[in-house]
Amino acid sequence: MASAEETETETENSNQKGEHETPTDLNGRRPLKLRRYDSLDIESAKVKGHHGHGLQQGASWAVILQLAFQCIGVVYGDIGTSPLYVYASTFPNGIKHKDDIIGVLSLIYYTLTLLPLVKYVFIVLRANDNGNGGTFALYSLLCRHAKIGLIPSQQAEDKDVSNYKLELPSSRLGWSSKVKSVLEGSQAAKFILLFFTMLATSLVIGDGILTPCISVLSAVGGVKAATPAMTEGRVVWISVAILVLLFSFQRFGTDKVGYSFAPILCLWFSIIAAIGLYNFISYDPTVVKALNPWEIVKYFRRNGKDAWVSLGGVVLCITGTEALFADLGHFAVKSIQISTCLVTYPALIMQYSGQASYLRHHPGDVGDAFFKAIPGPVYWPVFAVAILAAIIASQAMISGTFSILQQSLSLGCFPRVKVVHTSAKYEGQVYIPEVNFILMFACVCVTLGFRTTEKIGNAYGIAVVFAETITSSFMVLVMLIIWKKHILIVIGYIVIIMSVEFTYLSSVMYKFPHGGYLPIAFATVSITIMYIWNYVYRKKYYYEMDHKV
């Protein structure tokens, strides 16, 4: 910004001319965020042709497509590398019946369709808080539409005062008013909402610690399988070195990280789609009958409890899904929708279908299905890209952790830390040095402590599924209180989406004694820090309110 002397000179000149001139910085550029927006700005933003001050309202298609490319390198690394281990985790004791592959493929089809695609891409992303995503964004959104916050946060600008519309009595308004009045009248309900907001955030942070560990260990472990000279000790220390480099790279910001990683992930998705299509055609195209959901029923009939336990492996196909919402502040809704529908979802569906087709003829290779299914001439190039993609997979949850902690800071739920805005163009792209160091330290400790991916794999799904379940619960409140959807639509969401999530949650909790306690332990530490800080923050707020002059 300009110095005080330059500002005074500009003010004197503008007074002499009798007109206002916008101040500029030393490079002659106008500042982007100096105005205070009120209800008139909100009203004018609804005029056709007007572009709001946020990325969501005013982004051109060129910017959206640019962000769609960038987000491939940041958001989808985790879910994009899941084909490396899903079938192996689902069938740890081998495939007992040939048709079990069809049943599991059907589970993967409908899990990928219902949760990442339908729930997050087309429903949850619409519930963003001025372009920010994550559980704290949902909580903040609810607090502005209902008095459920433990500290008053309503502002006059939060409502379209001059565009007020009378809502006629209806069944939808009735349910909305009832739920709203119950939450506003219960102090216990307010505490419960804040607690689950902190819990979901803590679980995502815990996943942000586990994801880099298992991704890097699995990648370097692949090198161990290729050469006997790579011992377990070397694998661990090489993994630690890669983790330190990965977290050191975060200071360059999402913009540079996205441009650096996106080409590799684009190549990765192209490769897995092509290999999947090749295997699908070459081995058994009849696996397409997995589109029939009755195959899931037959799978459970054949295997009973074992089928329910295997859901803990199937759910790994959606690890990193919460990053679609948590990383929203770094990008835009349309950019994530475009990249998911045109790149990620088709590539994953094709890869899982190709692996299933291969396993129908080679069921004994289920423990290493991805690499066994690679055609011989392209094995080593694909192996190299797979290692890079597995390392990059860590980026999704790291960026998501930065975003949700930035939101928790604004709500007084996390200690004050330095937040670095790494982009002059996109407000939500942030980097938090202290948190980055803590995440790196925790990842190094987990890697040195566990040394293998077995126990980390048992814990891998718990944090994600638990966080997704809490997000769905908040979405029910958003549908009722803010969107005022018909009660039948809300019930349909609960039956179709939440019932699937609770089923997966029951399965992954079965692995709690075998390493599943790890994300819960991380969440306990995080939620303790958050709650104590928020408690003191609220005490300070009410003390100042009672003693103001």
Residue, then its C-alpha position, 0 to 999 in steps of 0.5 A: m500500500a502507499s505510504a501515509e505521505e502519498t495518501e495525504t497528497e492524493t487526498e489533497n489533490s482529490n479535494q482540489k479537483g472535487e472528485h474521489e480518486t481510488p488510491t493505488d499501491l506502489n505498482g499502480r494497482r488498485p487494492l482488491k479488498l478495502r471496502r465494507y460490504d453492506s446489504l445494498d452491495i448484496e442487493s446489487a450483486k443480484v443484478k444481471g451482469h454484476h460480478g460479486h467480490g467473491l470467486q464464486q460469483g465473478a469467476s470467468w470460465a477461463v479462471i474456472l477451467q484453470l482452477a479445475f486443472q489445478c485442483i486435480g493436483v491438490v484435491y484428488g491425489d488421495i482418492g485417485t490412488s485408492p485403486l492401489y490397495v482397495y481390492a487387496s484390503t477388501f480380500p485380505n484372505g483371498i477370493k473365496h467365490k468368483d462372483d464375489i468380485i462382481g459383488v465388491l465391484s457393485l459396492i464400489y460403483y454405488t459407493l463412488t456414485l452416491l458419496p463423492l459424486v451425488k452427495y459432495v459434488f452435487i449437494v454438499l458443495r452448494a452449502n459452502d459459506n461464501g466459498n469456504g468448505g468444511t464442517f466449520a463452514l457448515y456450522s458458520l452458515l447455520c449460525r448466521h441463519a439461526k441463533i445456535g452459536l454460543i457467541p452472537s454472530q448475526q450481522a445486519e449484512d447477513k440478510d438481504v434486507s431490501n430483498y425481503k420476501l414474505e414466506l407463506p405458511s407451508s409444511r416446509l416452513g413449519w418443519s424449518s421453524k420447529v427445528k430452528s426453535v428447538l435448537e435455539g431454545s436448547q443450550a445443550a443442543k448448541f454445545i452438541l453442535l459445536f462439539f461435533t463441529m470440532l470433532a469432524t475438524s479434528l478427524v480431518i486433521g487426523d486423516g491429514i496426518l495418516t494420509p501422507c504416512i500410508s501414501v509415502l510408505s506404500a510408494v516406497g514399499g513398492v520400490k522394496a518389492a522391485t529390488p531386494a536391496m531395499t530393506e525395511g529400515r531404508v524404506v522407513w528413512i526414505s519415507v521420512a525424507i520424502l515427507v519432510l520434502l513434501f511439507s517443505f514444499q507447502r510454503f510455495g502455496t496451493d497455486k504453485v503446488g497445484y500447477s506442479f502436481a496437476p500434470i502428474l495426476c492428469l497423467w495418472f488418471s489417463i494411465i489408469a483409465a487406459i489400463g482399466l479399459y484394456n483389461f476390461i476388454s481383454y479379460d471379462p467384459t461381463v463384469v459390467k453386470a455389477l451395475n445391477p445392485w442385486e449383486i450386492v445382495k447376493y454377495f452378502r448372502r454368500n459371505g454374511k459377516d465376512a461381507w460386512v467386515s470387508l466393507g472396511g476395505v471397500v470404503l477405502c475407494i472414497t478416502g480423501t472424499e472430504a477433501l472435495f469440500a474441505d479444499l473448496g476455499h482454494f478453488a471454486v464449486k464449478s471447478i471441482q464439479i468439472s474435474t470430478c465429472l470429466v476426469t476423476y469419476p470416469a477414470l476410477i470407474m474404468q480402473y476398478s472395472g478393469q481390475a475386476s475383469y482381470l481378477r475374474h481370470h487371476p483371482g490369486d493376484v488379488g493381493d497386488a491386483f493393480f500392478k499385476a494387471i499392468p501390461g508388461p511393456v508399460y509396467w515400469p513407466v506406470f510403476a514410476v508414475a504410481i510412486l509419484a501419484a502416491i506421494i502426491a496423494s498426501q496433498a489433498m488432506i494437507s490443503g484441507t487441513f489449512s482451510i478448515l483451521q483458517q475457518s476455526l480461527s475466525l470462530g475462536c476455536f483454535p489458538r492464534v497462528k500465522v495464516v499466510h495468503t499464498s495467492a493474490k488472486y484467490e482468497g482461500q489459498v492459505y498456508i499455516p507454517e506452525v500447523n504445517f510443522i506440527l503435521m510434518f512432525a506427527c507424520v514422521c513420528v507415525t512413520l517411525g513408530f509403525r514402520t509398516t502400512e498394516k496398522i495405519g491401513n486399519a485406521y485409514g478409513i475411520a477418520v474419513v467415514f466418521a467425518e463424512t457422517i457428521t457432515s451429512s448430519f449437518m447437511v440435514l439441518v442445512m436442508l431444513i433450516i436454510w434451504k427449507k426442503h420438503i421433509l420427504i426430500v430430507i428423509g430420502y437423503i437420510v435413507i439413501i446417503m446416511s444409511v450407507e455411511f452408517t453401515y460403513l462406519s459400523s464396519v470400520m469401527y470393527k478395526f478399532p483395536h487393530g490400529g483404528y484408535l490412532p485417528i481417535a487419539f489424534a482427534t482427542v488431542s485436537i478437540t481438547i485444544m479447540y474446546i479449551w481455547n473456545y471456552v476461554y474465548r467465550k469467557k473473554y467475550y462475555y466479560e468484555m460485554d459485561h464490563k464495556v464502558 
